[in-house]
Every structure is written in structure tokens, then in C-alpha cells.
Amino acid sequence: MKIFLILIALCVIVTGIEYLFKYRRIKNTKDKIIQLQNQIKIGDNILLGPGIYGQVLNIHDKTAVIKVSEGVEITVDRFSIVKLV
């Protein structure tokens, strides 16, 4: 019976440690995304999630207008911007 309780305790401890590591990684990723979103300004060259490059023409609360090529503008969710180029 003692061995069973020790195994249960070890499982709980290992699961707790794994949860803490995952939480830290998710928090760091979220912080980086928020930092990137705060840096975006009109005229920046950016990379979208699907691999599309463009230039920011306008920024709204949740969307951004991106110039992909001459005469081609698309409206995207701001969180689809993954990198400043």
C-alpha cells in the first residue's frame, strides 16, 4: 500500500513540474507576441504566418491592411503577423 501511495505522489509531482514548464513556455511565447504587436507601425515590412511578405499600410485594433504587391492590399488579423522584416 505504501508503494502505491508513493507512486501516486510521484505521478502528481511529475505532472505538476511538467505543467509549470509548459506554463512558462506559453507565457514567454505570449509575451513575445504582445511585444511584436506593440512594435508594428505603418510602413513596416512584415511576414505573415502563411509566408506572405508585405508592408503595413494601416493598423486597426484587431486587423491590419497589408500591401502585398503593387495594387494588391489585403486585410488580415493582426495576430497573423509573425515577424518584422
N, C-alpha and C positions, 0 to 999 in steps of 0.2 A: 504493500500500500504506500509506503514512503517513497519508493522508486517512482510510482505513478504520479504522486504529487510533485516530485522533483522534476519529472519530465514535463508536466503541465506548466510548472513555473518557468522552466527554461523556454518552452514554446512561447509563453506570454512575453518574456523578456526579449527574446529574439525578434518577435513580431513588433514589439514596441520600438526597438532600436531601428529596425528596418523602416518603420513608419516615420521616425524622426529624420532619417537620412533623406527619404523621399520628400518630406515636407520642406526641408532646407533647399533641396534642388529645385522644387517647384517655386518656392519663394524667390530664389535667385533669378530664375528664368523670368518670372513675372516682373521683378524689379528692372531687369534689363529691357523688357518690352516697354514698360512705362517710361523709362529713361529715353528710349528711342522715340517714342511717341511725342515726348516733350521737346525733342531736338528738331523735329521736322518743321521746315518752314518753306514758304513759297520760293520756287526756283531751285530747290534741292533735286539732285539726281538720285533716284531710289531704285531698289529692286523689290518687286512684288513676289509673293510666295510662289506662284507658278513659274517664276523665272523671267518675268517680263520687266524690262528696264523702261524707265520713263522719267519725266520731270514733273514736279508738283506745280500745278497751276493755281489751285485753290484748296483751302482746308476748311472743313466744317467740323462740327462736334464729333460725328461718327463716320463721316465719309471724306474722301479727298478726290479732287479731279486731277487726273494724270494725263500728261501729253505723252503718247506712246511714239508717234511719228508725226510728221508734218500733216496737219489737218485731221489727226485722229486723237480724240480725247475720250477717256473712259472715267467713269465714276466708280470708285472702289471703296470698300470698307477700310478704315484707317489701319486696322489691325492686320490687314493683308500685306502691309509694308513691312518687310523683314530686315532691310538693310539700307543705310545711306551709302551711296557710291561716291 
